[in-house]
Amino acid sequence: MEIAYPVGTVRALMATDQVTDATRRALTERLTTETQPPQFFSNYELNLLRTICDRLIPQSEHHRAIDVAGGIDSRLAQGKSDGWRYDDMPIDEDTYQLGLAGIDEAAQKLFGQPFQQLSDTYQDQVLRAVQQAKAPGESWKKLRADRFFEELLAESTYHYYSHPLAQEEIGYVGMADVPGWQRIGLDQREEREPERSK
């Protein structure tokens, strides 16, 4: 992704009185958290999830990758959820373990190797098969592949864009929550919002 806003603008805004202490603490924690060992998943499962997340949200241009998979692992270890699920889906913990096993199983059936050993092109083909509910394997008889993909993509996107570095990429300053937002019309910019790079 091309960074359209000056590097450091969001991080600089975090240090101002425009951001509440609670928001600043949460964002600073996200910014300073290093990659963690698995808390819920096995080492293999977490590495597999990291590989999958790298295909869903490539981060090659970052100096330091945002640990999307680690965020999912941490949430599951804490027993947290977003408060809802499809009625035909198992609980989140089971969904993720079945889904990861299903992706590896589909990779084996389609290309004869575990997902992590496949080329990017083949990995994308496996993920596309999961997204389209066409992935082979026994795991998908217990779990709807398309729904798992939807949940995985939504949660990956959430963890990515809740990180200050991702917010900086898109010029998001919604965390500047002290003064409220007055200019809400199209192309109206608050003074605290960064201007796009020329």
N, C-alpha and C positions, 0 to 999 in steps of 0.2 A: 504494500500500500504506500502510495506517495504521501509524505507528510505535508499537509497543506498549511500548517500553522507553525510558527517559530518554535523550535525545540526549547523546552523549559518553561513555556508560558503557563501551563497548568500547574506544574510544580511550584512556580513562583507564586501563583495565585493561592496555593494551599498555605503559604506562609503569611498571608494577609489577614486582616480582621474581617474579610468578606466571607470567611469559612468558619463554621462553628467548631468548637473544640472536639466534639464527638465525631464530626465528619472528618476533620483533620487527622484524628487518631486512626480512624478506619482506613483512610487513604494512605497514610504513612505506613501503617502495618502492611498493606498490600504492596507498597513500593519497596519495602525493606525485607519482606519475607523471601528467603532463599528456597530453592527446591528442597522439599522435605522427603524423607523416606516414607514408605507406605504406612498408612495408619489403618486403613480398611482392607485394601486390596493386597494380594501377594505381590512380591517384586515383579513377577512375570506379568501379572494383570496390569499393574501400574505402568510398566514400560510399554505394554501393548496399548493402553489407553493414551499414553503420551504420543505414541506413533500415530494413532488415529487422529488425535487432536491436532497434530502437526499437519495432517492432510486436510482437515476441515478448516483450520485457521493457520495458514503458513505464517511463520514469524521470522523468516531468514534475514530481514532487514534490521531486526532489533539487535542491539548490542547484548542484551540480556533477554532471554525469552520469558514471557509471562507463563507461569506454571498453571495452565488451565486444568490439566489432569489432576494436579495436586489439590486444586480447589474442590474438584468433585470428590476426590478421595477423602479430604478433610470433612466435607459435608456429610458423607455417608458414615464416616467414623463417629461423628457427633450425633448420628441418628436424626439429623434435620431433614426436612422436606419442604417443598413449596406449598404444601397443604392440599394438594389434589393429585389425582392420577386417573387415567382411563380405567373404567371398571373391568376391562379385560386384561389389565396389566398387573403383574405382581408388584409387591412393595419394591421401592427403589433399589434396595440392596440386592435383591434377587434379580431385578431387571438388569442391572449393570453386569452382574456376574454372568447371567445367561447371555446377554447381548455380546459381551466380550468373547465368551466362548463361541458364540455363533459366528462372529466375524472371523475368528481364527479357523473355525470349522469350514466356513465358506471358502476361505483362502486355500485351505488344503484341498477341498473338493474341486475348486475351479482351476487352481494353478499348482497343486502338489507341494506347497510350502506354507509354513506359518505366515501370517500377515506381515510380521515385521521383516521377514526376509524377502518380500516381494519388491519389485521396482515400484516407483511412484505411480506409474501408469496402471499396473496391476492392482495396487492398493486402491486407487480411485475406482477401478472397475468393481472391486469387491464392495466398496462403500456404496457405489451406485446401485448394485444389486440389492443391498440391504435397504437402501432408501426406497427402492421400487417394490419391495417385498418379493423379490425374485431370488434371494440368496438361498443356496442349497444348505441342507444340514438339519439334523435332529433338533437342535436348539430352537430353530424357528418354528417348530411345531408347538413349542411351549410359550413362545413370545412372538408377538407381531413385529416383524423386522422393521416395517415402515414406521411404526409407533416408537420403537426403540431409537431409530435414527432421528426422528423428530425430537425426542426428549434429549438425546445426546447433543444434537446440534444446538438446541435452545439453551441447554445448560452451559455448553462450551462458550457460546456467544455471551451469555451472562457473565461468566467468570472473566472472559477476555475484556469486555468493555467496562467492567467495574474496576479495572486496573488503571491507575493514573497515566501510565505510558500509552495505553490504547486511547484513553480520553484525549490525551495530548495530540495524537495522530489526527483526530477528527475535530479538534478545537472545542471539545465539550467542556463547558464551565458550569454546568448545572449544579455542581457541588458547592458553588459560592452561594450558600443558602441563608446568609444572615440578612441581607437587605430585601430579599424578595425580588420578583421579576416584574418590571413595569412595562417594558417594551416587548410585547409579545406578537407583534405583527410581522408579516413576511419581510425579511431583509432589515428589520430593525435590530440594532445592536446596542446592548448595554455598554457603558464605558469599561466595565471590567472584562468584557469579552475580547479575546485576541482577534486581531485582524488577520485575514488570510495572507500568506506570503505572496509577494508579487512575482 
